Amino acid sequence: MQAATTTDAKPVAKRVPMALQKVELPHIAAVIPHVLDRLGAIVGRSGERYSIQSLIDLIARGEFQLWVIGDDQVRGVLLTELFFAPSGKKVCSIRAATGDAAEGWLHLLPELEAWAKLENCHCIEAIARKGWARRLTAYKMTHVVLEKELT
């Protein structure tokens, strides 16, 4: 007698790899609704420097670049700004970064660094909360920003 074999194997869902994607200007309006909560988190920690509308305006004018981090859903966003230092050297500034489980996407930062090189940037700076210094071990802390609210 031959044993019957059955395969009740369920299809395994392919995991979409985490990716970092710069949102080009023509696509900003379509992407903004998917990242509003992330922009709200940036606004909440900005000390009233930004509103959601001011961030949207900076992104829509191309003054800030919007980067989306995700797999099958948005996991985080980065905002960068390109500018020329007084020396004439071009700088890529990471103005904000927020998201879930950063340890799952920090390995994508070399892609941002490669883009900055293509943009002829001399360096990347990150204006970040102190905890990022522990995570970004290839970056050195050169300054600390101290602030005092004036009321």
C-alpha positions as CSV (number, residue, x, y, z in Angstrom):
1,M,0.0,0.0,0.0
2,Q,1.4,3.4,-1.0
3,A,1.2,6.3,1.5
4,A,-0.8,9.3,0.3
5,T,1.0,12.5,0.4
6,T,-0.7,15.8,0.6
7,T,0.8,19.2,0.5
8,D,-1.1,21.8,2.3
9,A,1.6,24.4,1.9
10,K,0.3,27.9,2.1
11,P,1.9,30.3,-0.3
12,V,4.6,32.3,1.5
13,A,4.2,36.0,1.0
14,K,7.3,37.5,-0.4
15,R,8.6,40.2,1.8
16,V,9.1,43.5,0.1
17,P,12.6,44.8,0.9
18,M,13.0,48.0,2.8
19,A,13.8,50.9,0.4
20,L,14.7,54.6,0.4
21,Q,13.0,56.5,-2.4
22,K,13.4,60.2,-3.2
23,V,10.0,61.6,-4.2
24,E,10.4,63.6,-7.4
25,L,8.5,67.0,-7.6
26,P,5.8,65.7,-10.1
27,H,4.8,63.0,-7.6
28,I,4.8,65.1,-4.4
29,A,1.0,65.8,-4.4
30,A,0.2,62.1,-4.7
31,V,2.6,61.0,-1.9
32,I,1.9,63.7,0.7
33,P,-1.4,62.1,1.9
34,H,0.5,59.0,2.7
35,V,3.1,60.7,4.8
36,L,1.0,63.4,6.7
37,D,1.3,61.5,10.0
38,R,5.1,61.5,9.6
39,L,5.2,65.2,8.8
40,G,3.0,65.7,11.9
41,A,5.6,63.9,14.0
42,I,8.3,66.3,12.6
43,V,6.1,69.3,13.3
44,G,5.5,68.1,16.9
45,R,9.2,68.0,17.6
46,S,10.1,71.1,15.7
47,G,9.6,73.6,18.6
48,E,7.0,75.4,16.4
49,R,9.6,76.0,13.6
50,Y,7.3,74.2,11.2
51,S,3.7,73.6,10.5
52,I,2.5,70.8,8.3
53,Q,1.6,73.4,5.6
54,S,5.0,75.0,5.8
55,L,6.7,71.6,5.3
56,I,4.4,70.8,2.4
57,D,5.3,74.2,0.8
58,L,9.0,73.7,1.3
59,I,8.8,70.2,-0.3
60,A,6.5,71.4,-3.1
61,R,8.9,74.2,-4.0
62,G,11.8,71.8,-4.0
63,E,13.6,73.6,-1.2
64,F,13.3,70.4,0.9
65,Q,13.6,66.9,-0.7
66,L,11.2,64.3,0.6
67,W,12.5,60.7,1.0
68,V,10.2,57.9,1.8
69,I,11.4,54.8,3.6
70,G,9.3,51.7,3.3
71,D,8.5,48.2,2.2
72,D,4.9,47.5,1.6
73,Q,4.0,50.5,3.6
74,V,5.6,53.8,4.7
75,R,7.9,53.2,7.6
76,G,9.5,56.6,7.8
77,V,10.5,59.8,6.0
78,L,13.6,62.0,5.7
79,L,13.7,65.6,4.7
80,T,16.9,67.0,3.2
81,E,17.9,70.4,2.1
82,L,20.7,71.3,-0.3
83,F,22.5,74.6,0.3
84,F,25.8,76.3,-0.3
85,A,28.0,77.1,2.8
86,P,29.7,80.5,2.9
87,S,32.8,78.8,1.6
88,G,31.0,77.9,-1.6
89,K,30.9,74.1,-0.7
90,K,27.5,72.4,-1.3
91,V,26.0,70.7,1.8
92,C,23.3,68.1,2.1
93,S,21.5,68.7,5.4
94,I,19.2,66.0,6.8
95,R,16.6,68.4,8.3
96,A,14.4,65.7,9.8
97,A,14.1,62.0,10.0
98,T,11.3,60.1,11.6
99,G,9.9,56.6,11.4
100,D,9.3,53.2,13.0
101,A,12.1,50.9,13.9
102,A,15.0,53.0,12.5
103,E,17.4,50.1,13.0
104,G,15.6,48.4,10.1
105,W,16.4,51.2,7.7
106,L,19.5,53.0,8.8
107,H,21.5,50.7,6.5
108,L,19.8,52.7,3.6
109,L,21.7,55.9,4.4
110,P,24.6,55.1,2.1
111,E,22.0,55.5,-0.8
112,L,21.3,59.1,0.4
113,E,25.1,59.7,0.7
114,A,25.6,58.5,-2.9
115,W,22.8,60.8,-4.1
116,A,24.5,63.7,-2.2
117,K,27.8,62.9,-4.0
118,L,26.0,63.0,-7.3
119,E,24.6,66.4,-6.3
120,N,28.3,67.5,-5.8
121,C,27.8,67.9,-2.0
122,H,30.9,68.3,0.1
123,C,29.4,66.7,3.1
124,I,26.2,65.6,4.8
125,E,25.1,67.2,8.1
126,A,22.2,65.9,10.3
127,I,20.4,68.2,12.6
128,A,19.0,65.6,14.9
129,R,18.1,64.7,18.4
130,K,20.9,63.4,20.6
131,G,19.9,59.7,20.2
132,W,20.7,59.7,16.5
133,A,24.4,60.2,17.4
134,R,24.5,56.7,18.9
135,R,22.9,55.2,15.8
136,L,24.9,57.1,13.1
137,T,28.3,55.8,14.1
138,A,29.9,56.8,10.8
139,Y,29.0,60.4,11.6
140,K,30.8,62.5,14.2
141,M,29.2,64.9,16.6
142,T,30.8,68.3,15.9
143,H,28.3,70.6,17.6
144,V,25.4,70.6,20.0
145,V,22.4,72.9,19.4
146,L,21.2,74.6,22.6
147,E,18.0,76.5,22.5
148,K,15.9,78.5,24.9
149,E,12.3,79.4,24.3
150,L,11.6,83.1,24.7
151,T,8.2,83.8,26.1
